Amino acid sequence: MAERDPTDTGSTDTDRGVTIANPWTHLRRHTPARIALGRTGISLPTSEHLSFQMAHARARSAVHHALELSKLGQDLTRFGPTIEVHSAAADRPMYLQRPDLGRRLARESAAKLAAEVKGPFDVAYVIADGLSAFAIEKNIVPFLEAMLPVSDKAGWSRGPLIVAGQGRVALGDEIGAIVGARMVVMLIGERPGLSSPDSLGIYLTYGPKVGLTDADRNCISNVRTEGLSYAEAAYKLHYLAAEAMKRSLSGVNLKDDAEVLPKPDGASAGNFLLDGPKG
């Protein structure tokens, strides 16, 4: 293979016409996953290599980006009162190095919750930065716009929205126990992927208390414009929460049978793997 001219910085392998296409290329229209990238010799095409570096940089940025809790609280006032709390992780470096501290409230925040929020409630909504503050900044308002009217229509009592800084998923268990919630819904930024640096995760726990594990929770993931829609996520969460209230449980013993949000005309959403290519 000929060596690349080191003075040529304005063209890519694709421009030169030396990229060997992958036969799965047509599948890329169905997914943002890094498939069918093609190759140049034994290497990635330059354009795909640069795309990978950009995706990696966005993922790193999402992990380290700080969520402005006070601004978020202001944005959420349209949904009712909010209260700000913090985990025992004092800052971002500590949060990333000590996951255990992100699962427990700072003592001052625990005392604040106990003094200012008087339950019991059917459901407590907790919003935490997690590993992607971008996910909260981008998705939390449109998701709550889809979910809270459904929750309120069901007649479920809820306390103030609780905004938690440097929070892990299990932080919701302690918060739910303190405020006396039958269920806690943790809305949190998920660990970034190379195609999804802004994905919102939803975790539902019935009977929250300190010491529960992931087996006690139900998860709805990849909630974002390019993933699971806000309406679909709200539909799934409402189904799971209603069943949790009915059966007094959540986690591995509560199955999600609400597979697809029905379309207005009753038509099936379909499956590209089964339906095959169109046109």
Secondary structure, 3 states (H helix, E strand, C coil): CCCCCCCCCCCCHHHHCCCECCCCHHHHHHCCCCCCCCEECCECCHHHHHHHHHHHHHHHHHHHCCCCHHHHHHHHHHHCCEEEEEECCCCHHHHHHCHHHHCCECHHHHHHHHHHCCCCEEEEEEEECCCCHHHHHHHHHHHHHHHHHHHHHCCCCECCEEEEECCCCCHHHHHHHHHCEEEEEEEEECCCECCECCCEEEEEEECCCCCCCHHHEEEEEEECCCCECHHHHHHHHHHHHHHHHHHCCCCCCCCCCCCCCCCCCCCCCCCHHHHCCCC
